[in-house]
Amino acid sequence: MVCVAQPVIQVDELARTFRSRKGLFRRTGKEVEAVKGVSFAVERGELFGLLGPNGAGKTTTIKMLITLLMPTGGQARVLGHDVVDDARDVRRKVGYVFGGDRGLYERLSGLDNLRYFAELYGVPPRESKQRIAELLELVGLDGREKERVEGYSRGMRQRLHIARGLLHRPEVLFLDEPSIGIDPVGARELRATVKNLVDTGTTVLLTTHYMFEADELCDRIAVIAQGRIVALDTPAGLKQQVATGSVLEVDVFGLPDGVVEKVRAEPDVLAVAVEVQGQAEVLTVHARPGTDVTP
Amino acid sequence: MNSLRIFFVGGLTSYRALFNWLTPWILVPTFLLTPLFQIFLFVYIGRTAGVSDDRFFLIGNAVVNAAVPCLFAMGNTIGGERNFGTLPLLIASPARRVPLFLGRALPVILNGFLVAVFALLVGALVLRVDIPPATWGGIAVAIAVCSVSCTGLGLLGAAIALRVRETAVLSNIALGILIVFAGVNVPVDAMPGWMQAVSGWLPMTHGIEAIHALASGRSVGSVGGALLTEVGLGACYALLGLAVLRWLEWESRVRATLDTA
C-alpha cells in the first residue's frame, strides 16, 4: 500500500467578508472582502510564508486557520481537521504567536504567564515545569522569568510569546508578523529561533510584510495582495519571476571620456545613465536579466 | 484532571492576572472603606427618617457590597482579557469553557464573602448594633450563598462582555438595581407589587431576608427555603451565563467581534 502524505495545511478557495454597520437610526452597512478565495497547501516540516502589505488579508487568513474566525467561503483543513467543524481538535494541535506588545498578562511574571497557558493547553503539571524551563532557555529568557511582564522590553515580550505558543509542542505554529516592532538584533534572534523550530520538525506558517524576512526564512512564499494570492513559489522562483534585469550602480569621481559609450556598446547592457551627486557621479547600468555586469 | 486544574489553579491565576485592585492602595478603599461609608450613610438616613432600626440598614448595605467583586470582577474576566489582548488566545485555546469560567468565579465568591463579612462586623462594632454571637455562623453561610448567587449574575455579565466592551457600565446598573430592589434599604414588603415581583428574581433578595431572620434569632433551618431559593437563582444565572458565553463565542467567530467589540 502506498501512503501519500497529506498536506499539513490545506486551504481551498478560502474567503472572508466582513460586514459592519454604523449609525444609530439610519444604519448603513458596509462589506469588505478581506480574503477572496485563497488556495495553498503547506507540507509537513515546511516553513511557508504569506507575504504582503498591511491589509492584504494575511492575519485574516491565519485567524481562520486557528479557528478564531469562521470563513464565509471555501474550506481549510489543518492536520486533517476542518477548521469549522473540528475547531477543538485544531486548537489542541496548533500554536499561535502574534506580533506586538499585547497578549500577555502584564501583572504576572513571565513564568506565571507560561504556567497559566500550559494549564489552558492541557500540558501535564510534571511535564510543564521541564517544558517551561526548556522554552525559557530556547528564547533566552532564563533568569528573567520571575520578573513581571510589565517590565519586559518589546523583544522580551515577543520571545515570551514564542515560548507560550510552543508550550504544548504544537505540530503547526502560526506566526503572525512576529518581528513587528522589534529592533534589528531582536528580529535576527527571532529569525534564528524560527529556523531552529523548523529544524526540529515543526511546520510553520509565517506572515510578514518584510521581503528580506520571507526570503531568508521561508521554503515557499505566497504573495498576497488585496485578499488574493498573486504569486506562490520558492524565494528563488519568485525572484526569477519578477526579474526585469540587473542594475549596477557605481560611484565614480571624474569619469573618463568615452567610458559611458563603451559600456553602452556591450551586448547585454540595456541602458546607461550618469547622475551628478555633489562631487561624485553615479554611473547606473541596466543589463539583461541574469547578466553579470560586474568587472 | 486538567479541568480540575483549570478550575482551581487557572481560576486563581487569572484572578491575580486580571485585577488591578489587588494593590493595597486600591483594595483598601474599594473593599473596606467604601462599604463602611455606605453603611453609615444609610444608617444615619434611617435614623433621621425613623424608617427602621440600625440593624436593618447595616445588614442590607453590608451584604450588598459583596456584589462589588461578584459583579465587577466577574464581568472583568472577559473585559480584562480584552484589555490585555489575551482574549483571542483564550478563545483559541482548547480549554473547556465550563471549568475555565466557573474556576474564575471561585476567588470572586471568596472576595465578595470577605468584603461583606468585614463590613458587617466592623459596621456592627462601630454602630454598636447587637447581632448575637450565636447567629454569626448562620449569617456567614447566608452571606456565602449571597456571594455565590450574585457571582452567577456576574457570569452573565462576563458573557455579555464578549459582545459589549464596557462591562463596568452593565455592572453599575446591576448593582443599582440590587440596591433598590433587593431589600437593602427598603423592606421588600413595603415595595409596590411590581417591585416585589422584580425583587423575587434578583440575587441577594432572599439571602438578605434570611440574614435579617437569622440576626433576629431564628434558626438556620427556618431560613433554609430562602437560602435554597437564593442558590437556585444563582445557579440559573450561572447556567444562563454559560449558555450566553457559548453562543456569543460562536457568534464572535462568525461576526469577527473579538477584537472590535
Contacts between the chains, C-beta under 8 A, distances in Angstrom:
chain1	res1	chain2	res2	distance
A	18	B	256	5.8
A	19	B	255	7.7
A	63	B	88	7.9
A	66	B	92	5.3
A	67	B	92	6.3
A	67	B	253	7.2
A	68	B	88	5.6
A	68	B	91	6.3
A	68	B	92	5.4
A	68	B	253	6.5
A	68	B	258	6.7
A	69	B	253	5.8
A	69	B	256	5.7
A	70	B	253	4.8
A	70	B	254	5.0
A	88	B	94	5.4
A	91	B	92	5.9
A	91	B	93	6.3
A	91	B	94	4.1
A	92	B	94	4.4
A	96	B	89	7.1
A	96	B	92	5.7
A	98	B	88	8.0
A	100	B	85	7.7
A	101	B	85	8.0
A	102	B	84	6.6
A	102	B	85	2.8
A	102	B	86	7.7
A	103	B	84	7.3
A	103	B	85	4.5
A	103	B	86	5.6
A	103	B	88	7.6
A	103	B	89	6.0
A	104	B	84	7.0
A	104	B	85	7.8
A	104	B	86	7.0
A	105	B	17	3.8
A	105	B	18	7.5
A	105	B	84	5.9
A	105	B	86	6.5
A	106	B	84	6.5
A	107	B	16	7.0
A	107	B	17	6.0
A	107	B	20	7.2
A	107	B	22	7.9
A	108	B	13	7.3
A	108	B	16	6.5
A	108	B	17	5.0
A	112	B	13	6.4
A	112	B	16	7.6
A	112	B	17	7.6
A	115	B	13	7.0
A	116	B	10	6.6
A	116	B	13	4.6
A	116	B	14	7.1
A	116	B	17	7.0
A	117	B	89	7.3
A	117	B	93	7.5
A	119	B	2	7.5
A	119	B	5	5.6
A	119	B	6	5.5
A	119	B	9	5.9
A	119	B	10	4.8
A	119	B	13	7.4
A	119	B	95	7.5
A	120	B	6	7.0
A	120	B	10	6.9
A	120	B	90	7.2
A	120	B	93	4.2
A	120	B	94	7.7
A	120	B	95	4.4
A	120	B	100	7.6
A	121	B	93	6.2
A	121	B	94	6.6
A	121	B	95	7.5
A	122	B	2	4.7
A	122	B	94	6.7
A	122	B	95	7.4
A	124	B	2	8.0
A	125	B	5	7.0
A	164	B	89	7.8
